[in-house]
Amino acid sequence: MDQQQTDRLMRIAVSGSTGLVGSALCEALQTQGRDVKPIIRGKATNPNEIAWDTTNNMFDAKALSACDAVVHLAGENIMGRWTKEKKKRIYDSRIDSTRGLAQTLAGIKDGPRTLIVASASGYYGYNGHDTPRTEDDPPGDGFLAEVCVDWEAAADPAREAGIRVVHPRIGIVLSPYGGALQQMLPPFKLGLGGPIGNGEQMMSWVALHDLIRILIYCIDTPAISGPVNAVAPDPVSNREFTKALGRVIKRPTVLPVPRFAPKLLFGKDCAEATALGSFRVIPKRLLDVGFAFQCGNLEEALLHELKSA
């Protein structure tokens, strides 16, 4: 059987399949001829789905045993006021589900040999505007860094069972259909966009188009394991991002957004770790293996993602 035939028959389970990244990944995999099995919270409603008991974090082992790879993208949205309850949901939705999935896969004989568990560039903390961070750097400080460290460690049962585990540390995903860019577009289109605060905070971003290509590359490349910075190779300051978005949508970007605005909208802790945080993350491992970004330039990425909006 040649490689093309193997690819067409490959069966991949995906959690978070209805989210921004998950739905785009499933569509791309299906376009390539892969057999995609969504992991569904609760009982499966048809033979194509894989059941996930979220109360006990138990997954249908029999259904998973027929898969070649699993991609775990599910997790509580980090945006919003970080109340005690919100932080618990952010943490539990990632760590508990990943541990349950890893334990399930570890117990399957001749089951999937690849597990892709999403992580985030928040692993490096949010005060990194001076020093570029690569996969060789230690974790930073703060709630998101703690979540990412425990999130990745939760996959250890799969690793210990000999399963190849990859952690794409995902940056700011550019898409008009979700995430930060979707929230930015309305005020920017009204000519009310501008840098946040002094605009010096760094942004490590990735076009949704390239992120899907990265995830598929991680599925298909046996030599890759462990953390992979899933960001474009050209992080920019918030001020540079603002100017680029203004040029692409042909709107002025002269009105600065005061630092207190994100704090009012999302709460102090969330705002400081996201909109006001600084992330200079470099995709060293992808560059080392020769991965070719198709949207590595910010303006090209914005043009590509906004052409259908």
N, C-alpha and C positions, 0 to 999 in steps of 0.2 A: 504493500500500500504506500503510495507516495505521500509527501508532506501535505499537498493540497487536499487530498482525500481525507487525511487525518484531521486537518483543520475543520473540514466541513462536518465531520462527525463528532467533534469535540463537544462535550456536554458540560455546561458551566452553570452553577447555582449562584444566584445573586440576591443578597439581602438589600433592603433600601431601594428596591427596583422601581418604585414610583417617584423617587426623589429626583432632583435636578440631575445629579451625576448618574444615578442608577438607571434612570429611564433612557438617558443618552447612551450609556454603555450597553444596555440590553438591545437597543435599536442597532447599534454598530455591530454587535456580535451576531445578531440575526441576519444583518445584511451580508456578513461574511459567510453565512451558512452554518453558524454554530447553533447548537441546541441549547437554548437558554431556559433555565428552570428558576422562576422567581421563588424566593423564600418568603412565605406569607405569614404574618402574625395571626395566630389562631389556627383553625382547621383549614386544610386545603380544600378548595371547592371544585378542583378538577385535577386530572392526573398529571398535568404539567407543572403543578405547584408543589412546593415542599413546605410542610407544616412547621410552625415555630410556636411552641408553648411559651409565651413571654413571661408568664407568671413564674414558671419554674426554670426558664431558660433552657428548655429541652428542644432538640431538633429531631426531625424524622430521620433517624440513622439509615433506615432501609432506602429511603429515597436519595439521600446524600451518597450512599455507597455506589450508586450508578453514575455519579458525576466524576469528571476528570479534574475539575478545579472549582474552588469556591471563592467568591468575592463578597466580603462583608463590609457594607457601606452604611448600615443603619446606625442612627444615633440621634438624640435630642438636639434640636437647633440651639446653638450656643448664644444666639442673640436674644436680648431681653434682660430684664433686671435680674441680677444674680441673687435672688433670695436663697435662703437655706434650702428650700424645696426645689428651686430651679437648679441649683448646683448639684443637688443629689440626683436629679433626673439626668443631667448632663453626664455625670460620672457613671451612674449605674447603667444607663442605656448603652454605654460603650464597654465598660469593663466586664460587667456580668454577662452580657450577651456574647462577647468575644471569648470569655473563659468557657461558657457553656458550649459554644460551637467548637472550640479547640478540643475540649474533652470528648465531645461526640465524635469528631473526626479521628482522634487518637484511638478510639475504641473500635474503629471500623477496619476490618481486615481487607486489604486490597481495595481501599477506598480512594478518594481524591488525594493526589500527591502534591497539590499546590493550594495554598491558602493566601489570599490577598486580603489583608486587614487594613482598612484606611486608618491613617493617623493625620497629624496636622503640623504645619510649620510652627505652631505654637509650642512645640516641643522645645524650641530654643529660647523661650521666653519672649518678652515683647519690648526689650530695650536694646535691640541689636543693630542700631543704625550706624555704628562705627566699624564693626568687624564682621566680614562675611562669615556665614555659618554653613558648614558642610556636614555631611553625614558622620564625619569623624569627631565632631564637636560634642561635648557633653550637654545634657539638658540645662535649660535655664531655670529661672525662678517663676513662681506664680501658679495660680490655679490651673491654667490651661497646660502648662508644662507638666504639672503633677498628673493631670488626667492623661496626657499623652504617654508618659513613662509607664503608668499602670496599664494603660490600654494596650501598649505593645507587649508588655510582660504577660498580659492575660492570655496571649497566644502560645505561651511556653509549652503547654501540654501537647500541642500539635508539633512544635519544633522537636520536642523530646521523643516524639514517635517517628521522627524521620521525615516529616512533611516539610516541604519547602515553604517558608513563610516570608512574605514580602510586606513591608509597611510603607506605602506611599504617603509621605508627609506633605499633605496638600496645602497649598497656599490659597490666596484669594482667587476664587474661580470667576472668570469673566463670562457672563451670559446675561442677556436681557430678560431671561425667564426665571431668574432666581438669584439669591445671594446679594452681595454688596452692590454690584453694577445695577441690578434691577431697582434697588432703592435709590441710587444716585440719579437715575435717568429723569424722573419727573421734575425735580428742581432744576437740573441742568438744562432741560429742554425749555424751561421758562426763563432761562438766562440768569438763574439764581445760584448757579453752582460756583464753588470757589474752594481754595485750599482750607483744610481744617487746621485752625490754630496757625502756627508759623509754617505749616506745610513741609517741615523737614523730615517728618517720620517716614521711614522707608516702607515700601509695599512690595511684598513678594507675591506675584500674581501668576496665573496660568490661564490661558484660553481654554474654555471647555473642550474645544476641538482637540487640542493637544493633550489635555488631561485624559481623555478617552483613549487616545493613542498610547499614552504612557501606561495606562492600566492594562491594555491589551498586550503591550510589549512585555510587561511584567508577567502576565499569564503565560506568554509564549517563550520566554527566555529562561531556560533552566539555570543558567549561570548567575542569575540575579536572586539574591535573598537578603533579608534584613531591611534596614531603612533605605528609602529612595526619596530624595527631595523632589516632589512633584510640583515644580515651579519653573517658570521661564528663566533663562540664564541672565536676564537683564532687569533686576529689581530697580525700582524708581522711587523717587520721593513722592509724597502726596501732592506736592506742588506740580511736579512734572506730570503726574497722572492726570491731575485736573486740567492742565493745559492741553494734554493730548486728547482727552475726551472732548473738551471744548472745540478743538480743531475738527475732530471727526464729525461731531453733530452740528458744527457751524454755529456755535453759541458763545457769547462772552463768558469769561470765568474770572470776573474781577471782584466778586463779593466774597471776602473771606468768611468762613464759618467759625464763630467763636468756640473756644475749647469747651465752654460749658454746655453747648448745644447737644453734642452726643451724650453727655452725662445726664442731661434732662431726659433724653429720649430712651437711653438704654440703662441708666444707672451708672454710678461712678466706676465700679469695678469692671463691668463689661466694657464700658467705653474706653477705659485706659488700656485694656488688654486687646482691643480690636481697633476701633476707629482712631484712637490716639496712640496706639502701640506702634513700635518700629521693628520691622522684620527685614533683614538683609540675608536672604537664604539663597544658596547657590546649588544647582542640581549637579554636583560634581560626579556622582556615579553615572548618571545618564550621559553626561558629556564624555566621561572616560570610555564608555562602551560605544560611543559614536551615535547615540540617539539624535536624530535630526528633527529639531523643532520646526514646525511649519508656520507657527505664529510666535516666533521668538522676539519680534519687535512689537512694542506696545501698540503703536498706531495701527499696524497691520492686524494685530489681534483684535483690536476694537472694531476695525472695519469689517473683519471676517465675522465676528459674533453679532454685530448690529445690522448686517445686511438683510437679515430676515425679520428684523423687529419692526 
